[in-house]
Amino acid sequence: MAVKVVNWRDSRAATPRSADIGITVLKALLDFARLRGHVDRNVAEGIPRLYRGGNREEVIWTDEDFERFAAVAPQRIVDGLRLCSVTGLRRADLLGLKWAEVGEGAIIRVAAKMSKGKRRRAVVPLITDAKALLDELRGRYRAEGVDHVLVDSLGRAWNPLSFSAQFNAARDKAGICEVGGREQETETRKKHLHDVRGTFCTHLCRTGLTNEEIARIMAWAPDRVENIRRVYVDDAAIVVALAERIGASTVKQPVKSAG
């Protein structure tokens, strides 16, 4: 039966997201039937996804990405990228953030995105880099009456579509993309603004917070935090430590013959 489910999924491969949604619905239906004794097992369980772009748990923006982006993007767009990297805010909350919501030690705002019919109250601790950037952003020109942290070149609050268009244009010009991924793809995938939240996660990992504490801040599952910690923080620390040990060691050179 699992083969039939896979064949049905593959028959809809032209629209991979829709195919994956179909599998999700089927899995929920079969799980309902299993719990009530109508079927022995859920044959849709464990069917891999077709849409690879949805698995982005380990995607972040690197220092090189930031440098390449800043070289081609307008300053006001770079401001948004940098603020996202030190706060982890989603685009809607990033562009909607006002100075009244920025406290001494944290950003506190009602998130723009609704979850289960309710608006989440976002509380983001301000790391040192965030405080320094906010001090810099206070000096940007703003039109009279505008209290938004991020503003466009006219000093007005950003139109989300305009920001995204300029952001994506700069990203494409800089060639910011990911090669392969967790499923070992060989094609390149464009990095999104949303992926910058992973960069913020790496900053939090270096503060001594636990995966569970970071997960609460990010509204992620702890295992997602663990993936980023392992790939971008712990592994990097191991490489640096090894390099320091190698650099500190002395290698005796062979004695050359006088002849």
C-alpha positions in Angstrom: 0.0 0.0 0.0 2.9 2.4 0.7 4.0 2.0 -2.9 0.5 3.1 -4.1 0.8 6.2 -1.8 4.2 7.0 -3.3 2.9 6.5 -6.8 0.0 8.8 -6.1 2.4 11.4 -4.7 4.7 11.2 -7.7 1.7 11.6 -10.1 1.4 15.1 -8.7 5.1 15.9 -8.8 4.5 18.9 -11.1 3.1 20.7 -8.1 5.3 19.4 -5.2 3.8 21.5 -2.5 0.3 20.4 -3.3 1.5 16.8 -3.4 3.0 17.1 0.0 -0.2 18.7 1.4 -2.1 15.7 0.0 0.2 13.3 1.8 -0.2 15.3 5.0 -4.0 15.2 4.7 -4.0 11.5 3.9 -1.7 10.7 6.8 -4.0 12.6 9.2 -7.0 10.7 7.8 -5.4 7.3 8.1 -4.2 8.1 11.6 -7.8 8.9 12.6 -8.9 5.6 11.1 -6.1 3.6 12.8 -7.0 4.9 16.2 -10.5 3.8 15.7 -9.6 0.4 14.5 -10.6 0.8 10.8 -7.0 0.2 9.5 -4.1 -1.7 11.0 -1.4 0.9 10.2 -0.9 4.3 8.6 0.7 3.6 5.2 1.2 7.3 4.6 3.6 7.6 7.6 7.2 8.2 6.7 6.6 9.2 3.1 9.3 11.8 2.2 8.4 15.2 1.0 8.7 16.3 -2.6 9.1 20.0 -2.0 12.7 20.4 -1.0 12.5 24.2 -0.4 10.4 23.5 2.6 13.2 21.9 4.6 15.3 24.9 5.5 16.1 24.2 9.2 19.9 24.3 8.6 19.9 27.3 6.2 21.4 30.5 7.5 23.1 33.6 6.1 26.9 33.5 6.5 29.3 36.4 7.0 30.2 36.1 3.3 26.6 36.4 2.3 26.2 39.6 4.4 29.3 41.1 2.8 28.2 40.3 -0.8 24.6 41.6 -0.1 25.8 44.8 1.4 28.0 45.5 -1.6 25.0 45.7 -4.0 22.0 46.6 -1.8 20.7 50.0 -0.8 21.6 51.0 2.8 17.9 50.9 3.9 17.6 47.3 2.7 20.8 46.3 4.4 19.4 47.8 7.6 16.5 45.3 7.4 18.9 42.4 6.8 21.1 43.4 9.8 18.2 44.0 12.1 16.7 40.6 11.2 20.1 38.9 12.0 20.2 40.3 15.5 16.5 40.0 16.5 15.2 37.0 14.5 11.9 38.9 13.7 9.8 37.8 10.8 9.4 40.2 7.9 6.0 41.6 9.0 7.2 42.2 12.6 10.5 43.5 11.3 8.9 46.2 9.1 6.2 46.9 11.6 8.5 47.4 14.6 8.2 50.8 16.3 10.6 52.5 18.7 7.9 52.3 21.4 8.3 48.5 21.4 12.0 48.6 21.9 13.0 48.5 25.6 16.2 48.6 27.5 16.7 44.8 27.4 14.2 43.4 25.0 11.8 44.1 22.1 8.2 43.4 23.2 5.4 43.5 20.6 2.3 41.7 19.5 3.4 39.7 16.5 1.8 40.4 13.2 1.5 36.7 12.3 -1.5 34.9 13.9 -1.1 31.4 15.3 -4.2 29.2 16.1 -6.4 32.3 15.8 -4.3 34.3 18.2 -1.6 36.9 17.9 1.6 35.8 19.5 3.3 38.2 21.9 6.9 38.4 20.7 9.6 39.0 23.4 13.1 39.2 21.9 16.1 39.8 24.2 18.5 42.4 22.9 22.0 41.0 22.4 24.9 43.4 22.4 25.0 43.6 18.5 21.3 44.4 18.5 21.7 47.3 20.9 24.6 48.7 18.8 22.6 48.5 15.6 19.5 50.1 17.1 21.6 53.0 18.3 22.8 53.4 14.7 19.3 53.1 13.2 18.0 55.9 15.5 20.1 58.3 13.3 18.3 57.4 10.0 16.1 60.2 8.5 12.4 59.8 9.3 9.4 61.7 8.0 7.5 63.7 10.6 5.4 61.4 12.8 7.0 58.1 11.7 8.0 55.9 14.7 9.1 52.8 12.7 12.6 51.5 13.3 13.1 50.6 9.7 12.2 53.2 7.1 12.6 53.6 3.3 14.7 56.3 1.6 11.9 58.8 2.1 11.8 58.2 5.8 8.5 56.5 5.7 7.4 53.0 6.9 8.2 50.3 4.4 5.6 48.9 2.1 6.2 45.1 2.6 6.0 44.3 -1.1 8.4 47.1 -2.0 10.9 45.9 0.6 10.7 42.3 -0.6 11.1 43.3 -4.2 14.3 45.3 -3.5 15.6 42.7 -1.1 15.2 39.9 -3.5 16.7 41.9 -6.4 19.8 42.6 -4.3 20.0 39.0 -3.2 19.8 37.8 -6.8 22.4 40.3 -7.9 24.7 39.2 -5.2 24.1 35.5 -6.0 23.1 34.6 -2.4 22.1 30.9 -2.6 22.6 27.6 -1.0 24.2 24.6 -2.8 22.6 21.3 -1.9 21.1 20.9 1.6 20.0 18.4 4.1 18.6 16.1 1.4 21.9 16.4 -0.5 20.5 18.2 -3.5 23.0 19.3 -6.1 21.0 22.3 -7.4 21.2 25.8 -5.8 18.4 27.3 -3.8 18.0 31.0 -3.2 18.3 32.1 0.4 15.3 34.0 1.8 15.0 36.8 4.4 13.4 34.2 6.6 16.6 32.2 6.6 18.3 35.1 8.4 16.5 34.0 11.5 18.8 31.0 11.5 21.7 33.5 11.8 20.1 35.0 14.9 19.8 31.5 16.3 23.6 31.1 16.0 24.1 34.3 18.0 21.8 33.0 20.8 23.7 29.7 20.8 26.8 31.6 21.7 25.2 33.3 24.7 25.0 30.2 26.9 21.3 29.7 26.5 20.0 26.1 26.3 18.2 24.8 23.2 14.9 24.9 25.0 15.4 28.5 26.0 16.4 29.5 22.4 13.4 27.5 21.0 11.0 29.6 23.2 12.5 32.8 21.9 12.4 31.6 18.3 9.1 29.8 18.5 10.8 26.8 17.1 11.2 23.2 18.2 14.3 22.5 20.3 15.6 19.9 17.7 15.7 22.6 15.1 17.8 24.7 17.3 20.1 21.7 17.9 20.5 21.2 14.2 21.8 24.8 13.7 23.9 24.7 16.9 25.6 21.5 15.7 26.2 22.6 12.1 27.1 26.2 12.5 28.3 26.7 16.1 29.7 23.5 17.7 31.4 22.2 14.5 32.9 25.7 13.9 34.2 25.8 17.4 35.8 22.4 17.0 37.6 23.5 13.9 38.8 26.7 15.5 40.1 24.8 18.5 41.9 22.3 16.3 43.5 25.2 14.3 44.7 26.8 17.6 46.2 23.5 18.8 48.0 23.0 15.5 49.3 26.6 15.5 50.5 26.2 19.0 52.4 23.0 18.3 56.1 23.1 17.3 57.2 20.7 14.6 60.9 19.8 14.6 62.5 20.3 11.3 64.8 17.6 10.0 68.5 18.4 10.3 70.0 19.1 7.0 73.3 17.5 6.1 76.3 19.8 6.1 77.4 18.2 2.9 
